[in-house]
Each structure stands twice: as structure tokens, then as C-alpha cells.
Amino acid sequence: MNWRQEWKKLVIILAVFSGIFFLPIGRPRFDNALIESMQLVRWYAREHVLLCLIPAFFIAGAISIFISQGAVMKYLGAGAKKIVAYAVASVSGGILAVCSCTVLPLFAGIYRMGAGLGPATAFLYAGPAINVLAIVLTARILGLQLGIARAVGAVIFSIVIGLMMHFFFRKEENERATIQAQMPAPPAGRPLWQTATYFSAMIFLLVFATWSEPEHVAGFWAAVHGIKWWLVGISALALGVSLTVWFELKPWKLLVLTAGCAILTFFLPAPQLIFALTTVALGFILTTSGGELKEWFDATWGFAKQILPLLLLGVLVAGLLLGRPGHEGLIPSQWVARAVGGNSLGANLFAAVSGAFMYFATLTEVPILQGLLGAGMGQGPALALLLAGPALSLPSILVLRSIMGMKKTGVFLTLVVIMSTIAGMFYGSLVA
């Protein structure tokens, strides 16, 4: 018997028991924090898992099955031209406009298919950070200067962080590029326009399903929101037709799925529930289809098993510590407001670190910052939080560790925090 290992187990058991024994149940702040944790994870499951993560899992699975490894390595591989690789990574990430959690399965998909660490992390940062709507909303609500600073900072950060990640792990990336160069040319697949149409249908489905309700009832954003579920249905139908025509899905299965959706829509006016049931039905159809379609579902399920439990755990912890927008967790919001006043190194660093661990759903960082600025937050720390917050969160950090390891995740987190702190101090001194 190895007594050193047994002592470690005993210490862990005693620590867990002590934590349970001394739980401060009955104290208002702790009880409220538990409720906030449950409220946040329930909201996350209802609003985010169904409409964001599940489509993202299917897209990530499709990347690993239907996009050739040669195409990924050509544009994003470790040996690809840097100008092309980082341009493609930042633009494709920005077009998706997803949050720090939804981008994770997409990042995992392209990274495992051979994308270089630098372009892959540029994509990882760009997806949540270069969100056109969020930047416009920042400019309208928090001021034009802060909106421009956020836009410029996010674009620069995505490229610089990618280049720095490549530099720090250049030996490993060079070895990877050498191995990729020796790989035989992949066999010719289906035409690019077919694959592009198929992926466009899934991306439109993701974008329209997550189209948020605007503040004003007029304008383009409001008009699209009014017909978002019709657009989701059209995108889903286009995806089904693509699967039938180009991916050998049996036509009768598409007809059954379409008829089922039509019946549910008539008798059950709950679009989110219909969306969930349709996704389950699609998964069942894929598992019974064989070939590429079954491989697609297997890859999708693999991403879901790896990522979803860690995300839900991270959301629980984030809700316990920080609560939801407008509600407090264990950490009082007054502490945060006092810590980020002025433009000192400490205030900017605290804002960057807090932003990196807080969970922000798409666009929620703007009203949160509006409240913090009203409570005395400095302009510099506000930018630091805007640059670090949407790109990272405690749930995403837990998942990144399982995808690319502790060391790379630590370096990525450190780069985001340091650069956000420096940008915040520079901007704060500029507008003082």
C-alpha cells in the first residue's frame, strides 16, 4: 500500500467533509448565492444550450467529418501563410459572433483537424470579441469612444494573441507543420459550393436562433427578430435538403422530420421546445443512417460529452460567486465597483481578471458595465473588462484545459489578461 497516496486521499476526504460540515446554510448571502447559481444554470440550459451550443456541436462535428483536413491545413495549418491564416481566422470568428462558450466546440473542431495553434486561438478570441452588434451597442450605450476602442482592440488582440501563442509554442508548431507537410494529399471530396451551402445553412440556423430581442421595436434588428423562427425554419429546411441531395439522407426521413415539425408548430406554440425536439429527432435519424451521417453524429456527440459537463459546472460556480446581471452572488457588487475605480494598474488588472472569469452571455456585458460605470468604474478598467470578458469565462477556461492542455490554456489566459490591462491603462490615460 502506497501510504503517500492514501494520505492524499485522506486529506481530500477531510477537506470535502469539512466544507460540507461548515456550509453556512441559513445565512442570507450564501442562500441567495445558491439560488442565483441555480437560476443562472437554468437560464443557461434553456436559452444557451438549446439555441447556441447544440447547433455549435453539430457544426463542430461537421467540420471534423465533411471539411477535408487538407483545406484546414491550407488556410489555417501550422505551415500556412500567416497573412492568410490570421485573416481567415479573425474574419470567420467575427462573422459567427458567438459567446465564449459557443465558440469552444468550433475551436476544438478546427484545432483537431490540423489548424495551427496561432490561427486557432485567433479564431477562439475573435468569435466572442469581434461581435459587430455588441460593438455597436457599446458605442450607443457606453459612448462612441469606448465602442471604437473596443472594436480596434478586439481586432488587434485576435491577431497579436494568435501570433504570440505561435511564438511561445513555435517548436511544437514547427514539428506539427513538418508532419503535416509529409502527409499525403487528401482524396478529392465533394465540390466546395456544396459544402459551403451545407455549412451556411447551419450557420444561419445558429445566427437566427440566437437573434436577441432589441431594445427598440423598430428597425432592421427588430424586423428580423419578429420573423426569427421563420428564418430558423427556412435554414433548417435548407439543411435537410442539402443532407438529402448531397449526403445521401433518405428522402422519406426528411419528409417525416418536416411533417413532425409542422404538426408540432400547429399544436405546440413553443419554438424553443420544437427546436429541441427537432434536434433530438435529427440525432436519431443520423444514428440510423450509417456512413458519413452517422460519423457526423458520433463526432458531434463526442464534442458534447467533453464540453457540456464542464460548461455547466463552470456556470454553476460563476453564478455562485458573482450571481446574474442585477443580482449578487457571494461576492458583493460594491467590492467590484470599488476595486475598478480610477485608472491604476490594480484597477485595470482587477477588471481584466474579473472579466476573464465572469460569464457573459452575448451582449450582457454592456448593461453590466453600464451599472458599474454608474457606480464609479473608470473608463480604462471598463475597456479592460470589455476586451477580456466576452472572450473568456470560467466555464470556457475549464473546457480549454481539456482541449489544449493546462500550459497552453494558462498562456492564452495570461495573454488576454495582460493585454487587456495594458489597453485599459493606455485608454484610461488617453481619455482622462
Stockholm file with secondary structure:
# STOCKHOLM 1.0

chainA/1-432         MNWRQEWKKLVIILAVFSGIFFLPIGRPRFDNALIESMQLVRWYAREHVLLCLIPAFFIAGAISIFISQGAVMKYLGAGAKKIVAYAVASVSGGILAVCSCTVLPLFAGIYRMGAGLGPATAFLYAGPAINVLAIVLTARILGLQLGIARAVGAVIFSIVIGLMMHFFFRKEENERATIQAQMPAPPAGRPLWQTATYFSAMIFLLVFATWSEPEHVAGFWAAVHGIKWWLVGISALALGVSLTVWFELKPWKLLVLTAGCAILTFFLPAPQLIFALTTVALGFILTTSGGELKEWFDATWGFAKQILPLLLLGVLVAGLLLGRPGHEGLIPSQWVARAVGGNSLGANLFAAVSGAFMYFATLTEVPILQGLLGAGMGQGPALALLLAGPALSLPSILVLRSIMGMKKTGVFLTLVVIMSTIAGMFYGSLVA
#=GR chainA/1-432 SS CCHHHHHHHHHHHHHHHHHHHTCCTTCHHHHHHHHHHHHHHHHIIIIIIIIIIHHHHHHHHHHHHHSCHHHHHHHHBTTSCHHHHHHHHHHHHHHHCCCTTTHHHHHHHHHHTTBCHHHHHHHHHHHHHCCHHHHHHHHHHHCHHHHHHHHHHHHHHHHHHHHHHHHHTHHHHHHHHHHHHHSCCCCCCSCHHHHHHHHHHHHHHHHHHTCCCCSSSSSHHHHHHHTHHHHHHHHHHHHHHHHHHHSCCCHHHHHHHHHHHHHHHHHCCCHHHHHHHHHHHHHHHHHTTCHHHHHHHHHHHHHHHHHHHHHHHHHHHHHHHHCSTTSCCSSCHHHHHHHTBSSCHHHHHHHHHHHHHSCCCTTTHHHHHHHHHHTTBCHHHHHHHHHHTTTCCHHHHHHHHHHHHHHHHHHHHHHHHHHHHHHHHHHHHHHC
#=GC SS_cons         CCHHHHHHHHHHHHHHHHHHHTCCTTCHHHHHHHHHHHHHHHHIIIIIIIIIIHHHHHHHHHHHHHSCHHHHHHHHBTTSCHHHHHHHHHHHHHHHCCCTTTHHHHHHHHHHTTBCHHHHHHHHHHHHHCCHHHHHHHHHHHCHHHHHHHHHHHHHHHHHHHHHHHHHTHHHHHHHHHHHHHSCCCCCCSCHHHHHHHHHHHHHHHHHHTCCCCSSSSSHHHHHHHTHHHHHHHHHHHHHHHHHHHSCCCHHHHHHHHHHHHHHHHHCCCHHHHHHHHHHHHHHHHHTTCHHHHHHHHHHHHHHHHHHHHHHHHHHHHHHHHCSTTSCCSSCHHHHHHHTBSSCHHHHHHHHHHHHHSCCCTTTHHHHHHHHHHTTBCHHHHHHHHHHTTTCCHHHHHHHHHHHHHHHHHHHHHHHHHHHHHHHHHHHHHHC
//
